[in-house]
Amino acid sequence: MDRLARSECPAFTARRARRAEASGASQDPIVWAEARGANVVDADGNVFVDLTSGFGVQAVGHAHPRVVEAVRRQAGRLLHGLGDLHPSDVKIALLDRLAELAPWDEARVVLSLNGADAVETALKTAVLATGRSGVLAFEGGYHGLAHGPLAACGYAPGFRRPFAAQLNPHVRFAAWHEAELGDALAAVDAAWGDDVGAVLVEPLQGRGGIRPAPPGFLAALAERCRARGALLVVDEILTGLGRCGARWLSVAQGAEPDLLCAGKALGGGLPVSACLGRADVMAAWGAPDGEAIHTGTFYGHPLGAAAALAALDVLEEEALAARAQELGERFAGALHEATGRPVTGAGLMLGVRYEGSTLPLVARLLARGYLTLPAGAGATTLQLAPPLTIDEALLDGFVATLAELGDGAG
Ligand SMILES: Cc1ncc(COP(=O)(O)O)c(C=O)c1O
């Protein structure tokens, strides 16, 4: 940790110190050295159960053999291509595959690296397609921290404040209501304005505290977008590709997005993200002046594309969406029984709600061998998002430990 503090941006070290002070427990991280399946081994050889999937990335489990083999094979063939100028064969295969997985008859796809990139692509697409710069986003929403998505980051105003002068000033925030559909829609209507070209929404808020929307909300939002000439941009970077029990949670909720962002699990552990769009919407990128006005050196990287194709195969062949749904229901029930606390979420993206900060609990769980994350304002939610391949016995062990620790939140 001393070495880290000498070289890493001080913001991260400062966070640890602040958290230690707030929680009264050491917030020193472990140092990851190896990981397989749902287990992480630290630099000292301690083994942990990963209930974070590495920020939701390792849906197929760490180092899935199919993903590792695909990366190895690709590394022996082609490490880097020429992006959008001379594409690699494997990039074309991934684009084809994603267009097939998209929820429209005809789709077009832009590949990128981080979730934030995919959201930037979607926001730019919405400007081109609607001619409007306004974005309606939600309090508690999180879409990444590049300038485009940061402007729409409702998770905490403190993330935006230092950079406010550089951010899109046409972002409106609507309150997020979990319980009543009427309240949720009234908040949308109150925040709406004529300049809104994109409504950016997570079908289930993740970092914001595993906060669902009322049933019917997303479908009603899609209708409003259609009626008012805006595009519905659904951020499925965390919820998508099976984590919440369906390929796309928004579609399972009865909504048809215009643009859909995927990331995290998509690359099977490599940085791959994508903005998927209905073909007629993506046509707005057409008629360029001879240059691609939106690209990145590493977008569609061959290694990432190979890993993504393998991860998508695993998700499908091992029917992991259905497994997430089934296992998630049992896990949620057991968590509620063990803690007496409200449990929110879908599939294997669950939150246990506490009244105080969960930081001390997260530290105690780490000491017992479980990697978990705090979520939500005030860190009052214990976020649980294990690999979709996790052995159920590991979840049982976690529930027993949580029960044993008692009401460990601050
Ligand atoms: C819903 C959602 N959108 C976007 C992002 C940003 O992704 P990235 O950190 O890869 O830029 C995240 C990351 O946590 C996320 O949870």
The ligand as a MOL file (V3000), in Angstrom:
LIG
                    3D

  0  0  0     0  0            999 V3000
M  V30 BEGIN CTAB
M  V30 COUNTS 16 16 0 0 0
M  V30 BEGIN ATOM
M  V30 1 C -24.7100 1.3540 -15.3540 0
M  V30 2 C -23.3150 1.7680 -15.6630 0
M  V30 3 N -23.0740 2.5090 -16.7390 0
M  V30 4 C -21.8350 2.9030 -17.0710 0
M  V30 5 C -20.7610 2.5730 -16.2880 0
M  V30 6 C -19.4020 3.0600 -16.6670 0
M  V30 7 O -18.6150 2.0370 -17.1450 0
M  V30 8 P -17.0390 2.2100 -17.1990 0
M  V30 9 O -16.5630 2.3470 -15.7920 0
M  V30 10 O -16.5640 0.9550 -17.8720 0
M  V30 11 O -16.7610 3.4360 -18.0000 0
M  V30 12 C -20.9570 1.7950 -15.1470 0
M  V30 13 C -19.8170 1.4310 -14.2860 0
M  V30 14 O -19.9550 1.0630 -13.1590 0
M  V30 15 C -22.2540 1.3820 -14.8200 0
M  V30 16 O -22.5040 0.6460 -13.7320 0
M  V30 END ATOM
M  V30 BEGIN BOND
M  V30 1 1 1 2
M  V30 2 1 2 3
M  V30 3 2 2 15
M  V30 4 2 3 4
M  V30 5 1 4 5
M  V30 6 1 5 6
M  V30 7 2 5 12
M  V30 8 1 6 7
M  V30 9 1 7 8
M  V30 10 2 8 9
M  V30 11 1 8 10
M  V30 12 1 8 11
M  V30 13 1 12 13
M  V30 14 1 12 15
M  V30 15 2 13 14
M  V30 16 1 15 16
M  V30 END BOND
M  V30 END CTAB
M  END
